[in-house]
Amino acid sequence: MAGPATTLNGRARAKGAERYRATRSEPAFVRWLIIATALAFLGVFLLLPLVTVFVQAFARGVVPYLNALTEPDAVAAIKLTLIVAAISVTLNLIFGVVAAWAIAKFEFPGKSFLITLIDLPFSISPVISGLVFVLLFGASGFFGAWLIEHDIKIIFALPGIVLATVLVTFPFVARELIPLMQEQGTQEEEAAISLGASGLQTFWRVTLPNVKWALLYGVLLCNARAMGEFGAVAVVSGHIRGETNTMPLHIEILYNEYQFMASFAVASLLALLALVTLTAKVVLERFSASER
């Protein structure tokens, strides 16, 4: 026989269900209007530009498309983009893991300042980021005379492009790891150390496996930004065709020269990168959710 408490709980659940249904009692046309508006926005601002890129890229057929991608300057731009992305992602991977581990697992003076520095590239224009390196390493820059004397090229060369790309992309890995590591706390690491594990063993066998999906996601975002970066790289590259032009810069040059099909052909590679990034993001989120 149900007691008074059971009856009251049943009434409370019924009232809660009524309130929940009340929040979803909008007329059907209102719900469909909101959904249609969201889909229209996505279609106009995301799908339509993406479709336009591929339509323009294949406007003259497959052979001209392949010729545009195998042209020497395009091949050089693709190779340079891959090299810059590989170096930048590797450096940001190392920095991001070390910075996130230090911030999330330890207390030290200047911790808040370090977090602020990590977020700094999000608030600075990429063009300004590139200009900083020109002021430092350019011919008239702070280190310019010394670099010229020792025949070291940074600006208008690969090192400058890498430095600019690293600066605008280094928050991605760290910012993916810091909240997760802080949420996990230090209990598992303390337990491992109390059982005799060294700091390095604790990191490789406890800390790193716990953040592997967030780490892969941060690397994914970092790689996408590194390949698509334009502003900072444009300042330090010098736009030398076949030498310092990455894919975004090469696309701009082709478009300004009215080689629209060729520019869209190269742009389609970056669009494919976006699709691959989106697919990988969904896969990583599913793996992460399944583990949780």
Order of alpha helices (4+ residues) and beta strands (2+ residues): alpha-alpha-alpha-alpha-alpha-alpha-alpha-alpha-alpha-alpha-alpha-alpha-alpha-alpha-alpha-alpha
